[in-house]
Amino acid sequence: MNSRERFITALKGGTPDRVPVWEYLFSLKLQREVMGYNTGLYDGKTTTKMGAKLGIDVSWAPVNGFCGIEDVTHELNEIYTDEWGVTYRKNGWPIMAQLDTPIKSREDWERYKMPPVHTEGRLKILKDAIESNDSELAIVAGLLGPFTMMSWYLMDFETLSVSLFLDPDLVHEITNAYVNWALEAGKLAAETGGVDAFHISDDWGGTGGLLVSPDHFREFFIQPFHRLVAGLKSYGIPVIMHNDGNIKDILDDLVLTGINGYHPVEKAASMDLETVKQRYAGRVCPIGNVNNKTTMVTGSVQEVISETRECLRIGMPGGGYILSTDHSLHDDIPLANVKALIDTVMKYGIY
């Protein structure tokens, strides 16, 4: 099997030749160590080539307009505003945290205009990944989900929290408008013919639990998320949800939305791979869960091998499992530990 076939087989619950490996490649340090250079922007071509060189089976390529990821380069500490009206300070790579958000009131919303979907550069990262995919990796198109857009980018968390009580209709209106935007962008991505899965990033939880109550998720966010999943799947492409944090209290609701995969089953947030694997067997492919906050950062090579093997022991039986860390390969992770994780899957992840 090639990487694409391996990934799709596992994502759909089948048994490939070996367990696929998934990672966000969010490290300039790792990029330089592997590729010998750095890119100013998150680059679909470089990321795809880098994944193939490392032995990773998937290349994640966000649709341009993915908030926090630059479409043009900025100087360190430069303050800038993106097409959504979100303001940032350049302070990282590839994702920046916001300084300010455009919607603080209903009046702001009534003046607000979503960015046009059909722009020349909307699929630049994705098309670069597809065109450079000589190694037949799986290409995964990234979109943000409605809760993250509402709590981080269109509104801030404080404004959202107040609006849930004082103007619930406003939350519904904005959320549904964003889902319409994401479905139109997803249709453009699907029409490239090179997308093997959609990946919706929509963090619902922190380390200790959900960011809003289960009842509020069910009232405001489960239905639009379900509509987004169903719409993307109607293009004939499976859907993965990225949702780190502890989401135990609403995991059943998430599975009922029809997602094919759940990433990253975060060990650092007490999400248990064995529970997810057994409880949702044949319904959702778990993707995870080597700890990238402790084991991958400060652990020895042997400790990385041991934790990776434990994840394989739990996730492999019956297929339908993809191995990854708790989130991404970031600057604090030594290259030796990255290689140890991948080499362990190559050795012990064979069916």
C-alpha positions as CSV (number, residue, x, y, z in Angstrom):
1,M,0.0,0.0,0.0
2,N,1.1,3.6,-0.5
3,S,0.5,6.2,2.2
4,R,-2.8,7.4,0.7
5,E,-4.2,3.9,0.5
6,R,-3.0,3.1,4.0
7,F,-4.5,6.2,5.5
8,I,-7.9,5.9,3.8
9,T,-8.2,2.2,4.7
10,A,-7.5,2.9,8.4
11,L,-9.8,6.0,8.5
12,K,-12.7,4.0,7.1
13,G,-12.2,1.3,9.8
14,G,-10.2,-1.2,7.8
15,T,-6.9,-2.9,8.3
16,P,-4.0,-1.6,6.2
17,D,-0.6,-3.1,5.7
18,R,0.6,-1.1,8.7
19,V,-0.6,1.7,11.0
20,P,-0.5,5.1,9.3
21,V,1.4,8.0,10.9
22,W,-0.2,11.4,11.1
23,E,1.4,14.7,12.3
24,Y,1.1,18.4,12.0
25,L,4.6,19.6,11.1
26,F,4.6,22.8,13.2
27,S,8.3,23.3,13.7
28,L,10.8,25.5,12.0
29,K,13.5,23.8,13.9
30,L,12.5,20.4,12.5
31,Q,11.9,21.8,9.1
32,R,15.5,23.1,9.0
33,E,16.9,19.8,10.4
34,V,15.0,17.7,7.8
35,M,14.9,20.0,4.7
36,G,17.9,22.3,5.3
37,Y,15.9,25.5,5.0
38,N,13.0,27.4,6.5
39,T,9.9,28.8,4.8
40,G,8.4,32.1,5.9
41,L,4.9,30.8,5.4
42,Y,3.3,27.4,6.0
43,D,4.0,25.9,2.6
44,G,2.1,23.0,1.1
45,K,5.0,21.9,-1.1
46,T,7.6,21.9,1.6
47,T,5.3,20.3,4.2
48,T,4.4,17.5,1.8
49,K,8.0,16.8,0.8
50,M,9.0,16.9,4.5
51,G,6.3,14.5,5.5
52,A,7.5,12.0,2.8
53,K,11.1,12.4,3.9
54,L,10.3,11.7,7.5
55,G,8.0,8.7,6.7
56,I,4.7,10.4,7.7
57,D,1.7,9.3,5.7
58,V,-0.4,12.5,5.7
59,S,0.1,16.1,4.6
60,W,-2.2,18.6,6.3
61,A,-2.9,21.6,4.0
62,P,-5.3,24.3,5.3
63,V,-7.6,26.2,3.0
64,N,-6.1,29.7,2.9
65,G,-8.0,32.0,5.3
66,F,-7.5,29.5,8.1
67,C,-7.3,32.0,10.9
68,G,-4.0,32.4,12.6
69,I,-2.0,31.2,9.6
70,E,-0.4,33.9,7.5
71,D,-1.2,34.3,3.8
72,V,1.6,36.9,3.5
73,T,4.7,37.2,5.7
74,H,4.9,39.8,8.4
75,E,7.9,41.0,10.5
76,L,8.4,39.8,14.0
77,N,6.0,41.6,16.4
78,E,4.2,43.3,13.5
79,I,0.5,43.9,14.2
80,Y,-1.7,43.0,11.3
81,T,-5.3,42.2,10.4
82,D,-6.5,39.3,8.2
83,E,-9.3,39.1,5.8
84,W,-11.7,38.1,8.6
85,G,-11.0,41.3,10.5
86,V,-9.0,39.5,13.2
87,T,-6.0,41.3,14.5
88,Y,-2.7,39.5,15.4
89,R,0.8,40.2,16.5
90,K,3.4,38.2,14.6
91,N,4.8,36.0,17.4
92,G,5.1,32.5,16.1
93,W,4.9,30.0,13.3
94,P,2.8,28.8,11.7
95,I,-0.2,29.9,13.9
96,M,-0.5,33.2,15.7
97,A,-2.9,34.0,18.6
98,Q,-5.2,36.9,18.1
99,L,-5.1,40.3,19.7
100,D,-8.6,41.4,18.8
101,T,-11.7,40.2,17.1
102,P,-14.2,41.9,14.8
103,I,-17.6,41.2,16.4
104,K,-18.4,42.5,19.9
105,S,-22.1,43.2,19.5
106,R,-25.1,42.7,17.2
107,E,-24.3,46.1,15.7
108,D,-20.8,44.8,14.7
109,W,-22.4,41.7,13.1
110,E,-24.9,43.8,11.1
111,R,-21.9,45.7,9.6
112,Y,-19.7,42.6,9.1
113,K,-19.1,40.9,5.8
114,M,-17.6,37.4,5.5
115,P,-14.6,37.3,3.2
116,P,-15.4,36.1,-0.3
117,V,-14.8,32.4,-0.8
118,H,-13.8,32.7,-4.4
119,T,-10.5,34.4,-4.3
120,E,-7.4,33.7,-6.3
121,G,-5.3,32.4,-3.4
122,R,-8.0,30.5,-1.5
123,L,-6.5,27.1,-2.3
124,K,-2.8,28.0,-2.7
125,I,-1.5,25.9,0.2
126,L,-3.7,22.9,-0.7
127,K,-2.9,23.0,-4.5
128,D,0.8,23.3,-3.7
129,A,0.5,20.2,-1.5
130,I,-1.4,18.3,-4.2
131,E,0.9,19.2,-7.0
132,S,4.1,18.3,-5.1
133,N,2.7,15.0,-3.8
134,D,5.1,12.6,-5.7
135,S,5.2,10.2,-2.8
136,E,1.4,9.7,-2.8
137,L,0.8,10.9,0.7
138,A,-2.8,11.4,1.9
139,I,-3.7,15.0,1.5
140,V,-6.0,16.4,4.2
141,A,-7.7,19.8,3.7
142,G,-7.9,21.8,6.9
143,L,-10.8,24.0,7.9
144,L,-11.7,25.6,11.2
145,G,-14.9,24.6,13.0
146,P,-17.8,26.8,14.2
147,F,-17.0,26.9,17.9
148,T,-13.3,27.9,17.4
149,M,-14.3,30.6,14.9
150,M,-16.8,32.0,17.4
151,S,-14.7,31.7,20.6
152,W,-11.3,32.8,19.1
153,Y,-11.7,34.7,15.9
154,L,-15.1,36.2,15.0
155,M,-15.9,36.8,18.7
156,D,-13.6,36.5,21.7
157,F,-14.5,34.0,24.4
158,E,-15.8,36.6,26.8
159,T,-18.2,38.1,24.2
160,L,-19.3,34.6,23.1
161,S,-20.0,33.6,26.7
162,V,-22.2,36.7,27.4
163,S,-24.0,36.3,24.0
164,L,-25.0,32.7,24.8
165,F,-27.3,34.2,27.4
166,L,-28.1,37.8,26.3
167,D,-28.4,37.3,22.5
168,P,-28.5,33.6,21.6
169,D,-30.0,34.3,18.2
170,L,-26.8,36.3,17.4
171,V,-24.7,33.2,18.1
172,H,-26.9,31.0,15.9
173,E,-26.8,33.6,13.0
174,I,-23.0,33.9,13.0
175,T,-22.3,30.2,13.5
176,N,-24.6,29.2,10.6
177,A,-23.1,31.9,8.3
178,Y,-19.7,30.6,9.0
179,V,-20.8,27.0,8.3
180,N,-22.1,28.2,4.9
181,W,-18.7,29.8,4.2
182,A,-16.8,26.6,5.2
183,L,-19.1,24.4,3.0
184,E,-18.5,26.6,0.0
185,A,-14.7,26.6,0.6
186,G,-14.8,22.8,1.1
187,K,-16.6,22.4,-2.2
188,L,-13.8,24.3,-3.9
189,A,-11.3,22.1,-2.2
190,A,-13.1,18.9,-3.2
191,E,-13.3,20.0,-6.8
192,T,-9.4,19.8,-7.0
193,G,-9.8,16.1,-7.0
194,G,-6.7,15.8,-4.7
195,V,-8.3,15.8,-1.2
196,D,-8.4,12.5,0.6
197,A,-10.1,13.8,3.8
198,F,-11.3,17.0,5.4
199,H,-10.0,18.0,8.8
200,I,-12.1,20.3,10.9
201,S,-10.1,22.0,13.8
202,D,-12.6,22.9,16.5
203,D,-11.3,22.7,20.0
204,W,-14.1,22.2,22.5
205,G,-12.1,21.4,25.6
206,G,-9.2,22.4,27.8
207,T,-7.0,20.0,29.8
208,G,-9.6,19.8,32.6
209,G,-12.9,19.7,30.6
210,L,-15.2,21.4,28.2
211,L,-14.9,25.2,27.6
212,V,-18.7,25.7,27.9
213,S,-21.3,23.4,29.3
214,P,-22.5,20.3,27.5
215,D,-26.0,21.8,27.3
216,H,-24.6,24.9,25.6
217,F,-22.7,22.8,23.1
218,R,-25.8,20.9,22.3
219,E,-27.9,24.1,22.0
220,F,-25.4,26.1,19.9
221,F,-22.7,24.1,18.3
222,I,-23.5,20.4,17.8
223,Q,-26.1,21.0,15.1
224,P,-24.0,23.4,12.9
225,F,-21.0,21.1,13.4
226,H,-23.1,18.2,12.3
227,R,-24.3,20.2,9.2
228,L,-20.7,21.0,8.3
229,V,-19.7,17.3,8.6
230,A,-22.7,16.1,6.5
231,G,-22.1,18.8,3.9
232,L,-18.4,17.9,3.5
233,K,-19.2,14.2,3.4
234,S,-21.7,14.9,0.6
235,Y,-18.7,15.7,-1.6
236,G,-17.7,12.0,-1.2
237,I,-14.8,12.8,1.1
238,P,-14.4,11.5,4.8
239,V,-14.1,14.0,7.7
240,I,-11.8,14.1,10.7
241,M,-12.3,16.3,13.7
242,H,-9.3,17.8,15.5
243,N,-10.4,18.4,19.0
244,D,-7.8,18.4,21.7
245,G,-8.6,18.7,25.4
246,N,-10.9,16.7,27.6
247,I,-14.2,16.2,25.8
248,K,-15.5,13.1,27.6
249,D,-18.8,14.7,28.5
250,I,-19.8,15.3,24.9
251,L,-17.9,12.6,23.0
252,D,-21.0,10.6,22.3
253,D,-22.6,13.7,20.7
254,L,-19.5,14.2,18.6
255,V,-19.5,10.7,17.3
256,L,-23.2,11.0,16.3
257,T,-22.3,13.9,13.9
258,G,-20.8,11.3,11.6
259,I,-17.1,12.1,11.7
260,N,-14.9,9.3,10.4
261,G,-11.9,10.1,12.6
262,Y,-11.2,11.8,15.9
263,H,-7.8,13.5,16.5
264,P,-5.7,13.5,18.7
265,V,-7.3,11.7,21.7
266,E,-5.1,13.8,23.9
267,K,-3.3,11.8,26.5
268,A,-2.3,15.0,28.4
269,A,-6.0,15.8,28.8
270,S,-6.8,12.4,30.2
271,M,-8.4,11.1,27.1
272,D,-8.1,7.3,27.1
273,L,-7.3,5.7,23.7
274,E,-8.5,2.3,24.9
275,T,-11.9,3.7,25.9
276,V,-12.3,5.5,22.6
277,K,-11.1,2.5,20.5
278,Q,-13.5,0.0,22.3
279,R,-16.5,2.2,22.7
280,Y,-16.6,3.5,19.1
281,A,-15.2,0.5,17.3
282,G,-16.3,0.5,13.7
283,R,-17.7,4.0,14.0
284,V,-14.8,6.4,14.5
285,C,-11.1,5.9,13.8
286,P,-9.0,7.2,16.7
287,I,-5.9,9.2,15.8
288,G,-3.4,9.6,18.6
289,N,-2.2,9.5,21.4
290,V,1.6,9.8,22.2
291,N,2.1,12.6,24.7
292,N,3.9,15.5,23.0
293,K,4.1,17.7,26.1
294,T,6.2,15.3,28.2
295,T,7.3,12.1,26.5
296,M,8.1,13.6,23.1
297,V,9.8,16.7,24.7
298,T,11.8,15.4,27.6
299,G,11.5,11.7,27.4
300,S,14.4,9.5,26.2
301,V,14.3,7.7,22.9
302,Q,13.5,4.5,24.8
303,E,10.6,6.2,26.6
304,V,9.2,7.4,23.2
305,I,9.5,3.9,21.8
306,S,7.7,2.4,24.9
307,E,4.8,4.9,24.7
308,T,4.5,4.5,21.0
309,R,4.4,0.7,21.3
310,E,1.7,1.0,24.0
311,C,-0.4,3.1,21.7
312,L,0.1,0.4,19.0
313,R,-0.9,-2.3,21.4
314,I,-4.2,-0.6,22.1
315,G,-5.0,0.9,18.8
316,M,-3.9,-1.7,16.2
317,P,-6.2,-4.7,16.8
318,G,-8.9,-4.9,14.2
319,G,-7.5,-1.9,12.2
320,G,-9.1,1.5,12.2
321,Y,-6.3,3.3,14.0
322,I,-3.8,6.0,13.0
323,L,-0.9,6.9,15.3
324,S,0.1,10.5,16.1
325,T,1.2,12.6,19.0
326,D,-1.2,14.6,21.1
327,H,-1.1,17.5,18.7
328,S,1.9,18.2,16.5
329,L,5.7,18.0,16.1
330,H,6.8,21.4,17.5
331,D,10.1,23.1,18.2
332,D,10.6,21.6,21.7
333,I,10.7,18.0,20.4
334,P,14.2,16.6,19.6
335,L,14.6,15.1,16.1
336,A,15.8,11.8,17.7
337,N,12.4,11.4,19.4
338,V,10.6,12.2,16.1
339,K,12.6,9.5,14.4
340,A,12.1,7.1,17.3
341,L,8.3,7.5,17.0
342,I,8.2,6.9,13.3
343,D,10.7,4.1,13.3
344,T,8.7,2.3,16.0
345,V,5.6,2.3,13.9
346,M,7.6,1.0,10.9
347,K,8.9,-1.8,13.0
348,Y,6.0,-2.7,15.3
349,G,3.0,-1.3,13.5
350,I,2.9,-3.9,10.7
351,Y,-0.3,-6.1,10.4
